[in-house]
Amino acid sequence: MVQHVFSPESSGSLLICSNLLKQSCINPKFKAVTKNHRYLEIPRSRIPTFDVYAAGLKRHHVSAMLEFDVTSGRKRLRELKRKGQQVSFTAWMIKAIAKTLELHPEAAAYRCGKKRLMVFDQIRISLMVEKTISGKRVPIPMIIDKANEKTLTEITREIENAKTLKLSEKGVVLDQKPSFYERMYFHLPGFLRRSVWQFFRRNPAMAYRKAGNAVITSLGMMGRINGWFIPRTIHPIAFGIGSVIPKPVVAGKETKPAEVLNMTILFDHDVIDGAPMVRFLKTLNGFIENAGEM
């Protein structure tokens, strides 16, 4: 057993440090150890990100850190653009993921109680789009409904329209007018806000309607990053799309240059086991590396 013993000296020091922290955070005029600091206001749209991350930690996600050869796909995209078609790499990823989820719907199912899963025929994908709100660039979610039924051009156009869509500070999701309760969300204390997301976790139909059943975060759109990142979410499956990096790959007995995409996938182990995960990844690999769903 470990016992914690506090002497009068140590408890007094803790009290002094506690008071210093409170004064420095609450009173901007308080002169702390250094004068070389300033305060930045956190955009209100960032508050749900904190809460989703806290709620996502309660899911039993397992991470798969993968590489996909996208050489053929990017070549095909360039050909389509030369023909005048409006297509994008992100839209192609969304389409490939949506078609894979259509063939493996259990991967994007929500757990409903202890013994059932709620499986959906239509894939609703949540995608983060960077917007400028009050002079600050912040990520805002948008929902691509029926992504498995839309064409590559339709998805591309939907994303581009979302980038130009105006959003006020009271907005929560692009292209969705916030309700009274959603506007009140920002005024609630932290424990009540987090309980809202826990309510979504226990009510899959509402979670599907409000946030979809899959989420994609693409840091590769912001710049080249030679690595992987692991997102957090309340969704049963999440995709963290990184950068495309030139790498040599082995094809048969030859080594050739290729364009390789870094991607992290989170699977909810409560709804899918190891063998179905492998089959899902095999299907997704086929769609991406063979430039499927173009």
VOGURO-273196 format. One record per residue (C-alpha): residue in three letters; residue number from 0; x, y negated, z negated. Coordinates in steps of 0.25 Angstrom, whole numbers, always signed. Layout:
{rec "ALA", NUM, {X, Y, Z}}
...
END
This chain:
{rec "MET", 0, {+0, +0, +0}}
{rec "VAL", 1, {+5, -14, +4}}
{rec "GLN", 2, {+3, -25, -6}}
{rec "HIS", 3, {+3, -39, -3}}
{rec "VAL", 4, {+9, -48, -14}}
{rec "PHE", 5, {+8, -63, -14}}
{rec "SER", 6, {+16, -71, -23}}
{rec "PRO", 7, {+12, -85, -27}}
{rec "GLU", 8, {+23, -91, -19}}
{rec "SER", 9, {+19, -83, -6}}
{rec "SER", 10, {+4, -86, -8}}
{rec "GLY", 11, {+7, -101, -9}}
{rec "SER", 12, {+15, -100, +3}}
{rec "LEU", 13, {+4, -94, +11}}
{rec "LEU", 14, {-6, -104, +6}}
{rec "ILE", 15, {+3, -116, +11}}
{rec "CYS", 16, {+5, -109, +24}}
{rec "SER", 17, {-10, -107, +25}}
{rec "ASN", 18, {-13, -121, +23}}
{rec "LEU", 19, {-2, -126, +33}}
{rec "LEU", 20, {-8, -117, +44}}
{rec "LYS", 21, {-22, -122, +41}}
{rec "GLN", 22, {-18, -137, +41}}
{rec "SER", 23, {-10, -135, +54}}
{rec "CYS", 24, {-21, -128, +61}}
{rec "ILE", 25, {-33, -137, +56}}
{rec "ASN", 26, {-26, -151, +56}}
{rec "PRO", 27, {-19, -154, +69}}
{rec "LYS", 28, {-12, -166, +62}}
{rec "PHE", 29, {-5, -157, +52}}
{rec "LYS", 30, {+10, -157, +53}}
{rec "ALA", 31, {+15, -143, +52}}
{rec "VAL", 32, {+29, -138, +53}}
{rec "THR", 33, {+31, -144, +67}}
{rec "LYS", 34, {+25, -156, +75}}
{rec "ASN", 35, {+27, -149, +88}}
{rec "HIS", 36, {+13, -143, +90}}
{rec "ARG", 37, {+0, -146, +95}}
{rec "TYR", 38, {-14, -140, +95}}
{rec "LEU", 39, {-22, -135, +107}}
{rec "GLU", 40, {-36, -132, +108}}
{rec "ILE", 41, {-40, -118, +112}}
{rec "PRO", 42, {-51, -118, +123}}
{rec "ARG", 43, {-64, -113, +118}}
{rec "SER", 44, {-65, -103, +129}}
{rec "ARG", 45, {-53, -96, +123}}
{rec "ILE", 46, {-61, -92, +110}}
{rec "PRO", 47, {-68, -80, +117}}
{rec "THR", 48, {-54, -75, +121}}
{rec "PHE", 49, {-50, -74, +106}}
{rec "ASP", 50, {-63, -67, +102}}
{rec "VAL", 51, {-62, -57, +114}}
{rec "TYR", 52, {-48, -53, +111}}
{rec "ALA", 53, {-52, -51, +96}}
{rec "ALA", 54, {-64, -42, +101}}
{rec "GLY", 55, {-56, -35, +111}}
{rec "LEU", 56, {-46, -30, +101}}
{rec "LYS", 57, {-57, -21, +95}}
{rec "ARG", 58, {-58, -14, +108}}
{rec "HIS", 59, {-50, -1, +110}}
{rec "HIS", 60, {-43, -5, +123}}
{rec "VAL", 61, {-32, +3, +129}}
{rec "SER", 62, {-22, -5, +138}}
{rec "ALA", 63, {-17, +0, +152}}
{rec "MET", 64, {-5, -8, +157}}
{rec "LEU", 65, {-5, -5, +172}}
{rec "GLU", 66, {+2, -9, +186}}
{rec "PHE", 67, {-5, -9, +199}}
{rec "ASP", 68, {+1, -10, +213}}
{rec "VAL", 69, {-7, -21, +219}}
{rec "THR", 70, {+2, -23, +232}}
{rec "SER", 71, {-9, -18, +241}}
{rec "GLY", 72, {-20, -26, +235}}
{rec "ARG", 73, {-13, -39, +235}}
{rec "LYS", 74, {-9, -36, +250}}
{rec "ARG", 75, {-24, -34, +253}}
{rec "LEU", 76, {-28, -46, +245}}
{rec "ARG", 77, {-19, -55, +254}}
{rec "GLU", 78, {-25, -49, +266}}
{rec "LEU", 79, {-39, -52, +262}}
{rec "LYS", 80, {-35, -66, +258}}
{rec "ARG", 81, {-29, -68, +272}}
{rec "LYS", 82, {-42, -64, +278}}
{rec "GLY", 83, {-49, -75, +270}}
{rec "GLN", 84, {-55, -67, +259}}
{rec "GLN", 85, {-56, -73, +245}}
{rec "VAL", 86, {-49, -62, +236}}
{rec "SER", 87, {-40, -62, +224}}
{rec "PHE", 88, {-32, -52, +217}}
{rec "THR", 89, {-40, -54, +204}}
{rec "ALA", 90, {-53, -51, +211}}
{rec "TRP", 91, {-47, -38, +217}}
{rec "MET", 92, {-43, -34, +203}}
{rec "ILE", 93, {-57, -36, +198}}
{rec "LYS", 94, {-63, -29, +210}}
{rec "ALA", 95, {-53, -17, +208}}
{rec "ILE", 96, {-56, -16, +193}}
{rec "ALA", 97, {-71, -18, +195}}
{rec "LYS", 98, {-72, -6, +205}}
{rec "THR", 99, {-63, +3, +196}}
{rec "LEU", 100, {-73, +0, +184}}
{rec "GLU", 101, {-85, +3, +193}}
{rec "LEU", 102, {-79, +17, +195}}
{rec "HIS", 103, {-75, +18, +180}}
{rec "PRO", 104, {-86, +10, +173}}
{rec "GLU", 105, {-83, +17, +160}}
{rec "ALA", 106, {-70, +9, +159}}
{rec "ALA", 107, {-78, -4, +158}}
{rec "ALA", 108, {-89, +2, +149}}
{rec "TYR", 109, {-92, -4, +135}}
{rec "ARG", 110, {-94, +5, +123}}
{rec "CYS", 111, {-108, +5, +118}}
{rec "GLY", 112, {-109, +10, +104}}
{rec "LYS", 113, {-101, +22, +100}}
{rec "LYS", 114, {-105, +32, +111}}
{rec "ARG", 115, {-109, +25, +124}}
{rec "LEU", 116, {-102, +16, +134}}
{rec "MET", 117, {-109, +5, +142}}
{rec "VAL", 118, {-105, +7, +157}}
{rec "PHE", 119, {-107, -4, +167}}
{rec "ASP", 120, {-109, -2, +182}}
{rec "GLN", 121, {-106, -16, +186}}
{rec "ILE", 122, {-92, -22, +182}}
{rec "ARG", 123, {-92, -36, +175}}
{rec "ILE", 124, {-78, -41, +174}}
{rec "SER", 125, {-73, -52, +166}}
{rec "LEU", 126, {-62, -60, +171}}
{rec "MET", 127, {-54, -71, +165}}
{rec "VAL", 128, {-53, -84, +173}}
{rec "GLU", 129, {-45, -96, +169}}
{rec "LYS", 130, {-52, -109, +168}}
{rec "THR", 131, {-49, -123, +164}}
{rec "ILE", 132, {-58, -128, +153}}
{rec "SER", 133, {-55, -142, +146}}
{rec "GLY", 134, {-41, -142, +153}}
{rec "LYS", 135, {-37, -128, +148}}
{rec "ARG", 136, {-36, -115, +156}}
{rec "VAL", 137, {-43, -104, +149}}
{rec "PRO", 138, {-48, -90, +153}}
{rec "ILE", 139, {-63, -89, +155}}
{rec "PRO", 140, {-70, -75, +158}}
{rec "MET", 141, {-79, -73, +170}}
{rec "ILE", 142, {-87, -61, +173}}
{rec "ILE", 143, {-87, -54, +187}}
{rec "ASP", 144, {-100, -47, +188}}
{rec "LYS", 145, {-101, -34, +196}}
{rec "ALA", 146, {-86, -35, +199}}
{rec "ASN", 147, {-87, -21, +205}}
{rec "GLU", 148, {-97, -25, +215}}
{rec "LYS", 149, {-91, -38, +220}}
{rec "THR", 150, {-81, -39, +232}}
{rec "LEU", 151, {-67, -45, +230}}
{rec "THR", 152, {-71, -58, +236}}
{rec "GLU", 153, {-83, -60, +227}}
{rec "ILE", 154, {-74, -57, +215}}
{rec "THR", 155, {-63, -67, +220}}
{rec "ARG", 156, {-74, -78, +223}}
{rec "GLU", 157, {-80, -76, +209}}
{rec "ILE", 158, {-67, -78, +202}}
{rec "GLU", 159, {-63, -90, +210}}
{rec "ASN", 160, {-77, -96, +207}}
{rec "ALA", 161, {-75, -94, +192}}
{rec "LYS", 162, {-61, -101, +193}}
{rec "THR", 163, {-68, -114, +198}}
{rec "LEU", 164, {-80, -112, +189}}
{rec "LYS", 165, {-81, -123, +178}}
{rec "LEU", 166, {-82, -119, +164}}
{rec "SER", 167, {-85, -127, +152}}
{rec "GLU", 168, {-79, -124, +138}}
{rec "LYS", 169, {-92, -118, +134}}
{rec "GLY", 170, {-91, -108, +145}}
{rec "VAL", 171, {-88, -93, +141}}
{rec "VAL", 172, {-88, -85, +154}}
{rec "LEU", 173, {-87, -91, +168}}
{rec "ASP", 174, {-100, -92, +176}}
{rec "GLN", 175, {-108, -89, +164}}
{rec "LYS", 176, {-116, -100, +156}}
{rec "PRO", 177, {-113, -98, +141}}
{rec "SER", 178, {-125, -96, +133}}
{rec "PHE", 179, {-128, -103, +119}}
{rec "TYR", 180, {-122, -91, +112}}
{rec "GLU", 181, {-109, -91, +120}}
{rec "ARG", 182, {-107, -106, +118}}
{rec "MET", 183, {-109, -104, +103}}
{rec "TYR", 184, {-98, -93, +103}}
{rec "PHE", 185, {-87, -103, +103}}
{rec "HIS", 186, {-93, -110, +90}}
{rec "LEU", 187, {-93, -96, +82}}
{rec "PRO", 188, {-82, -92, +72}}
{rec "GLY", 189, {-72, -82, +77}}
{rec "PHE", 190, {-78, -70, +70}}
{rec "LEU", 191, {-92, -73, +76}}
{rec "ARG", 192, {-86, -75, +90}}
{rec "ARG", 193, {-78, -61, +89}}
{rec "SER", 194, {-91, -55, +84}}
{rec "VAL", 195, {-98, -59, +97}}
{rec "TRP", 196, {-87, -51, +105}}
{rec "GLN", 197, {-89, -39, +96}}
{rec "PHE", 198, {-104, -40, +99}}
{rec "PHE", 199, {-100, -39, +114}}
{rec "ARG", 200, {-92, -27, +111}}
{rec "ARG", 201, {-104, -20, +105}}
{rec "ASN", 202, {-114, -24, +116}}
{rec "PRO", 203, {-108, -20, +129}}
{rec "ALA", 204, {-120, -25, +137}}
{rec "MET", 205, {-118, -39, +133}}
{rec "ALA", 206, {-103, -38, +134}}
{rec "TYR", 207, {-104, -33, +148}}
{rec "ARG", 208, {-114, -44, +152}}
{rec "LYS", 209, {-105, -55, +145}}
{rec "ALA", 210, {-91, -50, +148}}
{rec "GLY", 211, {-92, -39, +158}}
{rec "ASN", 212, {-85, -25, +156}}
{rec "ALA", 213, {-71, -28, +161}}
{rec "VAL", 214, {-62, -40, +160}}
{rec "ILE", 215, {-50, -44, +168}}
{rec "THR", 216, {-39, -54, +164}}
{rec "SER", 217, {-29, -58, +175}}
{rec "LEU", 218, {-17, -65, +170}}
{rec "GLY", 219, {-10, -62, +183}}
{rec "MET", 220, {-18, -73, +189}}
{rec "MET", 221, {-11, -83, +180}}
{rec "GLY", 222, {+3, -79, +184}}
{rec "ARG", 223, {+13, -67, +185}}
{rec "ILE", 224, {+15, -59, +173}}
{rec "ASN", 225, {+24, -47, +173}}
{rec "GLY", 226, {+17, -39, +162}}
{rec "TRP", 227, {+3, -35, +156}}
{rec "PHE", 228, {-6, -41, +146}}
{rec "ILE", 229, {-17, -34, +138}}
{rec "PRO", 230, {-30, -42, +137}}
{rec "ARG", 231, {-41, -40, +126}}
{rec "THR", 232, {-56, -39, +129}}
{rec "ILE", 233, {-69, -34, +124}}
{rec "HIS", 234, {-71, -27, +138}}
{rec "PRO", 235, {-69, -12, +139}}
{rec "ILE", 236, {-59, -14, +150}}
{rec "ALA", 237, {-50, -26, +153}}
{rec "PHE", 238, {-39, -29, +164}}
{rec "GLY", 239, {-27, -38, +162}}
{rec "ILE", 240, {-22, -41, +176}}
{rec "GLY", 241, {-8, -46, +176}}
{rec "SER", 242, {+1, -50, +187}}
{rec "VAL", 243, {+6, -44, +200}}
{rec "ILE", 244, {+21, -41, +199}}
{rec "PRO", 245, {+30, -36, +211}}
{rec "LYS", 246, {+36, -23, +207}}
{rec "PRO", 247, {+42, -11, +214}}
{rec "VAL", 248, {+33, +1, +214}}
{rec "VAL", 249, {+36, +16, +218}}
{rec "ALA", 250, {+27, +21, +229}}
{rec "GLY", 251, {+31, +36, +232}}
{rec "LYS", 252, {+46, +36, +234}}
{rec "GLU", 253, {+47, +21, +237}}
{rec "THR", 254, {+48, +9, +228}}
{rec "LYS", 255, {+41, -3, +234}}
{rec "PRO", 256, {+37, -18, +229}}
{rec "ALA", 257, {+23, -19, +224}}
{rec "GLU", 258, {+14, -29, +218}}
{rec "VAL", 259, {+10, -23, +204}}
{rec "LEU", 260, {-1, -28, +195}}
{rec "ASN", 261, {+0, -28, +180}}
{rec "MET", 262, {-14, -24, +174}}
{rec "THR", 263, {-18, -21, +160}}
{rec "ILE", 264, {-31, -13, +158}}
{rec "LEU", 265, {-38, -12, +144}}
{rec "PHE", 266, {-48, +0, +143}}
{rec "ASP", 267, {-57, +2, +131}}
{rec "HIS", 268, {-54, +15, +126}}
{rec "ASP", 269, {-68, +16, +119}}
{rec "VAL", 270, {-74, +17, +133}}
{rec "ILE", 271, {-64, +24, +142}}
{rec "ASP", 272, {-54, +35, +139}}
{rec "GLY", 273, {-40, +38, +145}}
{rec "ALA", 274, {-44, +46, +157}}
{rec "PRO", 275, {-54, +37, +162}}
{rec "MET", 276, {-45, +25, +160}}
{rec "VAL", 277, {-35, +33, +170}}
{rec "ARG", 278, {-45, +35, +180}}
{rec "PHE", 279, {-49, +20, +179}}
{rec "LEU", 280, {-35, +16, +181}}
{rec "LYS", 281, {-33, +25, +193}}
{rec "THR", 282, {-45, +19, +200}}
{rec "LEU", 283, {-41, +5, +197}}
{rec "ASN", 284, {-27, +8, +202}}
{rec "GLY", 285, {-33, +13, +215}}
{rec "PHE", 286, {-41, +1, +217}}
{rec "ILE", 287, {-29, -9, +214}}
{rec "GLU", 288, {-17, -2, +221}}
{rec "ASN", 289, {-25, +2, +233}}
{rec "ALA", 290, {-31, -12, +235}}
{rec "GLY", 291, {-45, -6, +233}}
{rec "GLU", 292, {-58, -15, +232}}
{rec "MET", 293, {-52, -25, +242}}
END
